[in-house]
Amino acid sequence: MNSRFTLRYTLVRERRMKATIWHNPACGTSRKTLAILEETPGIEVEIVQYLKTPYTADKLRQLFRDAGMTAREALRLRGTDAEERGLGDAGEDAIIAAMVENPAYVNRPFVETEKGVRFCRPQDLVREIL
């Protein structure tokens, strides 16, 4: 009995997801998070070097809200003078104003995709939004 097999190939256009990382190349965790993004198929990465292109207050508020954290929780104390300036005890608006003025006060990295925002410490948390 002759069997006839027809193979059909359906080309599925790969949908690309955009991921924006607020990146500091001097930070090992940020570099590892970026590597995960770059190695993941279908991800279009936008890199914002936030020390060169600082955050706006509105963007910080949105990132913190979407990541489910406060400005205080995102405040980088280590390696900065934030504690000496009293930012550890300051209110949200004062902390965000200081972060806009000096983006080194923002802990990193933050990643945003259509699935949400994560503060990626440890770096594997980024996989939750890919």
C-alpha positions in Angstrom: 0.0 0.0 0.0 1.4 3.3 -1.0 1.1 6.0 1.6 1.4 9.6 0.7 2.7 11.9 3.3 2.4 15.6 2.9 4.6 17.7 5.1 3.5 21.1 5.7 5.6 23.7 7.3 4.0 26.6 8.9 6.2 29.5 9.4 5.3 31.2 12.6 6.6 34.7 12.7 8.5 35.1 16.0 7.0 37.8 18.1 9.6 39.9 19.7 9.2 41.2 23.2 10.8 44.5 24.2 12.8 44.6 27.4 14.2 47.8 28.8 17.0 47.5 31.4 18.2 50.4 33.5 21.8 49.4 33.5 25.1 50.3 35.1 27.9 48.5 33.3 30.1 48.7 36.4 27.6 46.5 38.3 28.0 42.7 38.1 24.4 41.9 38.8 23.3 44.4 36.1 25.8 42.8 33.6 24.5 39.3 34.5 20.9 40.5 34.0 21.7 42.0 30.7 23.4 38.8 29.6 20.2 36.8 30.4 18.2 39.3 28.3 20.6 39.2 25.4 20.7 35.3 25.4 16.9 34.9 25.5 15.5 34.4 22.0 12.8 36.8 21.0 13.9 39.6 23.3 14.6 43.0 21.9 16.8 44.8 24.5 16.8 48.5 25.1 19.7 49.6 27.4 19.3 52.8 29.4 22.6 53.7 31.1 20.8 55.6 33.8 24.0 57.3 35.1 24.3 59.0 31.7 20.5 59.3 31.0 18.9 59.9 34.4 15.5 58.9 35.5 12.6 61.3 35.7 10.5 61.4 38.9 7.5 60.0 37.0 9.5 57.1 35.6 10.8 56.2 39.0 7.3 56.3 40.5 6.0 54.1 37.7 8.9 51.6 38.1 8.5 51.3 41.8 4.8 51.0 41.6 4.9 48.3 38.9 7.7 46.4 40.8 5.6 46.6 44.0 8.2 48.4 46.0 8.9 51.8 47.6 11.5 54.3 46.8 13.1 53.6 50.2 13.4 49.9 49.2 15.1 50.9 46.0 17.5 53.3 47.7 21.1 52.4 47.3 22.9 53.1 50.5 26.1 51.1 49.9 28.7 53.1 48.0 26.8 56.4 48.2 26.3 59.2 50.7 22.6 58.6 50.9 22.7 57.7 54.5 24.8 60.7 55.5 22.2 62.9 53.7 19.5 61.4 55.8 17.7 59.7 52.9 17.2 56.4 54.8 14.7 58.2 57.0 13.3 60.6 54.4 9.8 60.4 52.8 9.1 59.0 49.3 9.1 62.4 47.6 12.4 63.4 49.1 14.0 60.1 48.2 12.7 60.3 44.6 13.9 63.9 44.2 17.4 62.8 45.4 17.3 59.9 43.0 16.5 62.2 40.1 19.3 64.5 41.2 21.8 61.6 41.7 20.8 58.4 39.9 23.5 56.5 41.7 21.0 56.4 44.7 18.8 54.0 42.7 19.6 50.4 43.3 19.8 48.3 40.1 19.0 46.8 37.8 15.3 47.4 37.0 13.9 45.7 33.9 10.5 46.5 32.3 8.6 44.3 29.7 5.0 44.1 28.7 4.7 41.5 31.5 5.8 43.9 34.2 8.7 45.4 36.1 11.3 43.6 38.3 14.1 44.8 40.5 16.5 42.1 39.4 18.4 41.2 42.5 19.2 38.4 42.1 19.4 38.6 38.3 17.3 35.5 37.7 14.2 37.4 38.8 14.2 38.9 35.3 12.9 35.5 34.0 9.6 36.2 35.7 8.7 38.8 33.1 10.1 37.2 29.9 
